[in-house]
Amino acid sequence: MKIDSYMPVKIISGEFCVINNADIFSRYGKRCFVVTGKNSAKASGALYDVLSVFEDKEILFELFDEIEPNPETLTCKRAGESARNFGADYILGIGGGSVLDAAKAVAIFCSSPELSHSDIYKRKVPSSHIPVLLIGTTAGTGSEVTGVSVLTNSDSGLKKSISGADCYADVAFCDYRYTESVNNLTCKSTCLDALAHAVESYLSNTSNELSEMYALKALGIILPFVIDKGFSDLSREDYENLYIASIFAGLAINITGTCFPHTVGYYLTESYNVPHGIACAVFMPVLLERANKYCPEKIEAIFKNYSVEQLINALNTYTDIDIKISAEEAKCVSSRWESGVKNFDRTPGGFTYLHAEKALREIFS
């Protein structure tokens, strides 16, 4: 039995957890650099709760609200320079996965002025960085509790993750109320991302007793929504459960990492602007088919109350995207995964660039 894990983030959860734990912000200093996107931090109400805390605790802040979806390294570098010029004591990220991932990178750039935007992929780990606090506004990415940040290289346009001890937040505030403002497409995509995290982690060759416990807990919550309930007309209890599930799924991949759907799914996001969760879900039937061959006992454990066919049928309705990929394009893009892809190695039965090429051809022909 193995339960190896590392997760240093302090999780603070529940309704009004930001307001009710205002003293924590003061502990990290009196100058906070706030990182957000254009809309979600305000629409969710999270930013206004934070500003109330800052006023009460006399914390000075500077707001950087220019983080784009699939955050670019140049944007994070620029934000890091602004944080350093402001004299920030810590970084606060408020938003969905893109913003949370960006906040981690901003902290690294803030403390490491010698790094060019692309050098973050080659930094010495753990690098120097100032503290990071996170407030999630979507139920899906699990970035609150992972030592990973997925960034888009501004030179190549390719999504690539960084990871390590310097990519963990110090504190994550988890209030499901902030997820209630997302639109239906975002809710669907982020929940499919959480589903992918849980499934990929559970089926991973690197799973252990602890990661499997987290993954199954997440799946027990998410599967009924994906297969039966859908994501419209959600109650407050539904939002709470989905957010908790995303954290469980994040705790699972924090131990195992993800499998091939995440890696190949990045291409759909880079080239066709497919939302990340949907891009991962597209390849889940292929993963389930491989798992049924190489680890059928795990498939049986996941599908005690539903069948594989029920999930695949549901996924087909969520991932009906109008994309055509030629055999030549599939061959060309798959060549970038010829070696050294950890996500492929974690996949049941192993996975190669040839398998990726085949999947792209068969799904998008």
C-alpha positions as CSV (number, residue, x, y, z in Angstrom):
1,M,0.0,0.0,0.0
2,K,1.4,3.4,-1.0
3,I,0.1,6.8,0.0
4,D,3.0,9.0,-1.0
5,S,1.9,12.6,-1.4
6,Y,2.9,16.3,-0.9
7,M,0.4,19.1,-0.8
8,P,1.4,22.2,1.4
9,V,-1.5,24.4,0.6
10,K,-3.7,25.6,3.5
11,I,-7.3,25.1,2.4
12,I,-9.9,27.4,3.9
13,S,-13.4,26.5,2.8
14,G,-17.0,27.5,3.2
15,E,-19.4,30.3,2.7
16,F,-17.8,33.8,3.4
17,C,-14.5,32.2,4.1
18,V,-12.7,35.2,2.8
19,I,-14.5,37.7,5.0
20,N,-14.4,35.3,8.0
21,N,-10.6,34.8,7.7
22,A,-9.6,38.4,7.0
23,D,-6.6,38.2,9.4
24,I,-4.9,35.7,7.1
25,F,-4.4,38.5,4.5
26,S,-2.7,40.7,7.1
27,R,-0.3,37.9,8.0
28,Y,1.2,38.0,4.6
29,G,1.9,41.7,4.5
30,K,0.4,45.1,3.8
31,R,1.0,45.3,0.1
32,C,-0.9,42.9,-2.1
33,F,-0.7,42.5,-5.9
34,V,-4.1,41.2,-7.2
35,V,-4.2,39.2,-10.4
36,T,-7.5,38.7,-12.2
37,G,-9.0,38.3,-15.6
38,K,-11.4,40.9,-17.1
39,N,-14.6,39.7,-15.6
40,S,-14.9,36.7,-13.3
41,A,-13.4,38.2,-10.1
42,K,-16.0,41.0,-10.2
43,A,-18.9,39.0,-11.5
44,S,-18.5,36.4,-8.8
45,G,-18.3,38.9,-6.0
46,A,-15.0,37.6,-4.9
47,L,-13.1,40.8,-5.7
48,Y,-15.5,42.9,-3.7
49,D,-15.2,40.6,-0.6
50,V,-11.4,41.0,-0.9
51,L,-11.6,44.8,-1.2
52,S,-13.8,44.9,1.9
53,V,-11.1,42.9,3.8
54,F,-8.3,45.2,2.4
55,E,-10.2,48.3,3.6
56,D,-10.8,46.8,7.0
57,K,-7.2,45.7,7.4
58,E,-5.6,48.7,5.7
59,I,-3.9,46.6,3.1
60,L,-2.7,48.5,0.0
61,F,-3.2,46.8,-3.3
62,E,-2.6,47.0,-7.0
63,L,-4.9,45.3,-9.5
64,F,-3.7,43.6,-12.7
65,D,-6.8,42.5,-14.6
66,E,-5.2,41.5,-17.9
67,I,-4.8,37.7,-17.6
68,E,-6.2,36.1,-20.7
69,P,-7.6,32.6,-21.1
70,N,-4.7,30.2,-21.5
71,P,-2.3,32.8,-19.9
72,E,0.7,33.8,-21.9
73,T,4.2,33.9,-20.5
74,L,4.7,37.4,-21.6
75,T,1.6,38.6,-19.8
76,C,2.8,36.8,-16.6
77,K,6.3,38.3,-17.0
78,R,4.8,41.8,-17.3
79,A,2.6,41.3,-14.3
80,G,5.6,40.0,-12.3
81,E,7.5,43.2,-13.1
82,S,4.5,45.3,-12.0
83,A,4.3,43.4,-8.8
84,R,8.0,43.9,-8.1
85,N,7.7,47.7,-8.9
86,F,4.7,47.9,-6.6
87,G,6.8,46.3,-3.8
88,A,4.2,43.5,-3.3
89,D,4.5,41.4,-0.2
90,Y,2.3,38.7,-1.8
91,I,0.3,37.8,-4.9
92,L,-3.5,37.1,-4.7
93,G,-5.1,35.4,-7.7
94,I,-8.8,35.6,-8.1
95,G,-10.5,33.7,-11.0
96,G,-10.7,30.4,-12.9
97,G,-7.8,28.1,-13.7
98,S,-6.1,30.4,-16.1
99,V,-5.9,33.2,-13.5
100,L,-4.8,30.9,-10.7
101,D,-2.1,29.3,-12.9
102,A,-1.0,32.8,-13.9
103,A,-0.8,34.0,-10.3
104,K,1.8,31.3,-9.6
105,A,3.9,32.4,-12.5
106,V,3.6,36.0,-11.6
107,A,5.0,35.3,-8.1
108,I,8.0,33.5,-9.7
109,F,8.6,36.4,-12.2
110,C,8.2,38.9,-9.4
111,S,11.0,37.3,-7.4
112,S,13.3,36.4,-10.3
113,P,13.8,39.5,-12.5
114,E,16.6,37.7,-14.4
115,L,14.1,35.3,-16.0
116,S,12.9,36.0,-19.5
117,H,9.3,35.1,-20.2
118,S,10.4,31.7,-21.7
119,D,13.0,31.0,-19.1
120,I,10.3,30.1,-16.6
121,Y,10.3,26.6,-18.2
122,K,14.0,26.2,-17.5
123,R,14.2,27.8,-14.1
124,K,15.9,26.1,-11.2
125,V,13.2,24.4,-9.0
126,P,12.3,25.5,-6.5
127,S,12.8,29.0,-7.6
128,S,12.5,32.1,-5.3
129,H,9.0,33.4,-5.2
130,I,6.8,35.5,-2.9
131,P,3.7,34.0,-1.2
132,V,0.6,33.3,-3.3
133,L,-3.0,33.2,-2.1
134,L,-5.7,32.0,-4.4
135,I,-9.5,32.3,-4.7
136,G,-11.2,30.1,-7.2
137,T,-14.3,31.1,-9.2
138,T,-14.9,28.0,-11.2
139,A,-15.4,24.3,-10.3
140,G,-13.0,22.4,-12.4
141,T,-9.3,23.1,-12.6
142,G,-8.2,22.2,-9.1
143,S,-5.3,24.7,-9.5
144,E,-5.9,25.8,-5.9
145,V,-4.3,22.6,-4.6
146,T,-1.8,21.5,-7.3
147,G,1.9,22.3,-7.8
148,V,1.3,23.0,-11.5
149,S,0.8,26.1,-13.7
150,V,-0.2,25.7,-17.3
151,L,1.1,28.6,-19.5
152,T,1.1,29.4,-23.2
153,N,4.6,30.1,-24.4
154,S,4.3,33.4,-26.1
155,D,7.0,32.5,-28.6
156,S,5.5,29.2,-29.9
157,G,1.9,29.5,-29.0
158,L,2.0,26.1,-27.4
159,K,0.6,25.3,-23.9
160,K,3.1,23.7,-21.6
161,S,3.1,23.2,-17.8
162,I,5.6,24.1,-15.2
163,S,5.6,22.3,-11.9
164,G,7.4,22.1,-8.6
165,A,7.3,23.2,-5.0
166,D,7.3,26.9,-6.2
167,C,4.0,26.3,-8.0
168,Y,1.9,25.7,-4.9
169,A,-0.1,28.4,-3.3
170,D,0.3,29.2,0.3
171,V,-3.4,29.5,1.0
172,A,-6.5,28.6,-1.1
173,F,-9.9,30.1,-0.2
174,C,-12.7,27.8,-1.4
175,D,-16.1,29.4,-1.4
176,Y,-18.5,27.7,-3.8
177,R,-20.7,30.9,-4.0
178,Y,-18.1,32.4,-6.3
179,T,-18.8,29.7,-8.9
180,E,-22.5,30.6,-9.2
181,S,-21.9,33.4,-11.7
182,V,-20.3,31.4,-14.5
183,N,-22.3,30.8,-17.7
184,N,-23.5,27.4,-18.8
185,L,-20.7,26.7,-21.3
186,T,-18.0,27.6,-18.7
187,C,-19.7,25.5,-16.1
188,K,-19.9,22.5,-18.4
189,S,-16.3,22.8,-19.6
190,T,-14.8,23.3,-16.1
191,C,-16.8,20.3,-14.7
192,L,-15.6,18.2,-17.6
193,D,-12.1,19.2,-16.7
194,A,-12.7,18.0,-13.2
195,L,-14.1,14.8,-14.5
196,A,-11.0,14.3,-16.7
197,H,-8.8,14.9,-13.7
198,A,-10.6,12.3,-11.6
199,V,-10.8,9.7,-14.4
200,E,-7.2,10.2,-15.6
201,S,-5.8,10.2,-12.1
202,Y,-7.7,7.0,-11.1
203,L,-6.6,5.2,-14.3
204,S,-3.1,6.5,-14.1
205,N,-0.2,4.1,-13.8
206,T,1.1,6.3,-11.0
207,S,-2.1,6.1,-8.9
208,N,-1.9,5.1,-5.2
209,E,-4.3,4.4,-2.4
210,L,-4.6,8.1,-1.5
211,S,-5.0,9.5,-5.1
212,E,-7.6,6.8,-5.8
213,M,-9.6,7.7,-2.8
214,Y,-9.7,11.4,-3.9
215,A,-10.5,10.5,-7.5
216,L,-13.4,8.2,-6.6
217,K,-14.8,10.7,-4.2
218,A,-14.8,13.3,-7.0
219,L,-16.3,10.9,-9.5
220,G,-19.1,10.0,-7.1
221,I,-20.2,13.6,-7.2
222,I,-19.5,14.5,-10.8
223,L,-20.8,11.5,-12.7
224,P,-24.5,12.0,-11.9
225,F,-24.3,15.6,-13.3
226,V,-22.5,14.5,-16.5
227,I,-24.8,11.5,-17.1
228,D,-28.2,12.5,-15.6
229,K,-28.6,16.0,-14.3
230,G,-26.7,18.2,-16.7
231,F,-25.5,21.7,-15.8
232,S,-28.6,23.8,-16.2
233,D,-30.7,25.1,-13.3
234,L,-28.2,24.2,-10.6
235,S,-29.0,24.7,-7.0
236,R,-26.7,26.2,-4.4
237,E,-26.1,22.7,-3.1
238,D,-25.2,21.6,-6.6
239,Y,-22.6,24.4,-7.0
240,E,-21.1,23.5,-3.6
241,N,-20.9,19.8,-4.5
242,L,-19.3,20.4,-7.9
243,Y,-16.7,22.8,-6.4
244,I,-15.8,20.3,-3.7
245,A,-15.5,17.6,-6.3
246,S,-13.1,19.8,-8.3
247,I,-10.9,20.1,-5.2
248,F,-10.9,16.4,-4.7
249,A,-10.0,15.9,-8.3
250,G,-7.2,18.4,-8.0
251,L,-5.9,16.6,-4.9
252,A,-5.9,13.4,-7.0
253,I,-3.9,14.8,-9.9
254,N,-1.6,16.6,-7.5
255,I,-0.4,13.1,-6.7
256,T,-0.5,11.4,-10.1
257,G,-0.5,14.0,-12.8
258,T,-2.8,13.5,-15.8
259,C,-2.8,11.1,-18.8
260,F,-2.8,11.6,-22.5
261,P,-6.2,13.4,-22.9
262,H,-4.7,16.6,-21.3
263,T,-1.7,16.7,-23.5
264,V,-3.5,16.0,-26.8
265,G,-6.4,18.2,-25.7
266,Y,-4.0,21.2,-25.5
267,Y,-3.7,21.1,-29.3
268,L,-7.4,21.5,-29.7
269,T,-7.3,24.6,-27.5
270,E,-4.2,26.1,-29.1
271,S,-5.4,25.6,-32.7
272,Y,-9.2,25.6,-32.6
273,N,-10.0,27.5,-29.4
274,V,-11.8,24.5,-27.9
275,P,-12.4,25.1,-24.1
276,H,-10.0,23.0,-22.1
277,G,-12.4,20.7,-20.3
278,I,-14.2,19.9,-23.5
279,A,-10.9,19.3,-25.3
280,C,-9.9,16.8,-22.7
281,A,-13.3,15.1,-22.6
282,V,-13.1,14.5,-26.4
283,F,-10.4,11.9,-25.8
284,M,-11.9,10.2,-22.7
285,P,-13.6,7.4,-24.7
286,V,-10.2,6.4,-26.1
287,L,-8.8,6.4,-22.5
288,L,-11.7,4.3,-21.2
289,E,-11.3,1.8,-24.0
290,R,-7.6,1.4,-23.2
291,A,-8.3,1.1,-19.4
292,N,-10.9,-1.6,-20.1
293,K,-8.2,-3.6,-21.7
294,Y,-5.2,-2.9,-19.4
295,C,-6.9,-2.3,-16.0
296,P,-10.5,-3.6,-16.2
297,E,-10.8,-3.7,-12.4
298,K,-10.4,0.1,-12.3
299,I,-13.2,0.5,-14.8
300,E,-15.4,-1.7,-12.7
301,A,-14.7,0.4,-9.6
302,I,-15.6,3.7,-11.4
303,F,-18.8,2.4,-13.0
304,K,-20.6,0.7,-10.1
305,N,-23.7,2.9,-10.7
306,Y,-23.4,3.7,-14.4
307,S,-22.0,2.0,-17.5
308,V,-19.1,3.1,-19.6
309,E,-21.6,3.4,-22.5
310,Q,-23.7,5.9,-20.5
311,L,-20.8,8.1,-19.9
312,I,-19.6,8.0,-23.5
313,N,-23.1,8.8,-24.8
314,A,-23.2,11.8,-22.4
315,L,-19.7,12.9,-23.4
316,N,-20.7,12.8,-27.1
317,T,-23.4,15.3,-26.5
318,Y,-21.0,17.7,-24.6
319,T,-18.2,17.4,-27.1
320,D,-20.0,17.8,-30.4
321,I,-17.5,20.2,-32.0
322,D,-17.2,20.9,-35.7
323,I,-13.6,20.3,-36.4
324,K,-11.9,18.4,-39.2
325,I,-8.3,17.3,-38.9
326,S,-6.7,15.8,-42.0
327,A,-4.4,12.8,-41.8
328,E,-1.5,15.1,-42.7
329,E,-2.3,17.5,-39.9
330,A,-2.7,14.6,-37.4
331,K,0.7,13.2,-38.4
332,C,2.4,16.6,-38.2
333,V,1.1,17.6,-34.8
334,S,1.6,14.2,-33.2
335,S,5.3,14.4,-34.1
336,R,5.8,16.9,-31.3
337,W,5.0,14.1,-28.8
338,E,7.6,11.6,-30.1
339,S,9.5,11.4,-26.8
340,G,9.5,12.4,-23.2
341,V,5.8,12.9,-22.6
342,K,5.1,11.9,-19.0
343,N,1.3,12.1,-19.5
344,F,1.6,9.4,-22.2
345,D,3.8,7.2,-19.9
346,R,1.1,7.4,-17.2
347,T,-1.7,6.2,-19.5
348,P,-2.8,2.5,-19.1
349,G,-0.9,0.3,-21.4
350,G,1.4,3.2,-22.4
351,F,0.7,5.7,-25.1
352,T,2.8,6.9,-28.0
353,Y,2.6,9.7,-30.6
354,L,1.3,7.1,-33.0
355,H,-1.6,6.4,-30.8
356,A,-2.2,10.2,-30.6
357,E,-2.1,10.4,-34.4
358,K,-4.6,7.6,-34.7
359,A,-7.0,9.2,-32.1
360,L,-6.9,12.5,-33.9
361,R,-7.5,10.9,-37.3
362,E,-10.4,8.7,-36.1
363,I,-12.2,11.4,-34.1
364,F,-11.9,14.3,-36.4
365,S,-11.8,12.8,-39.9
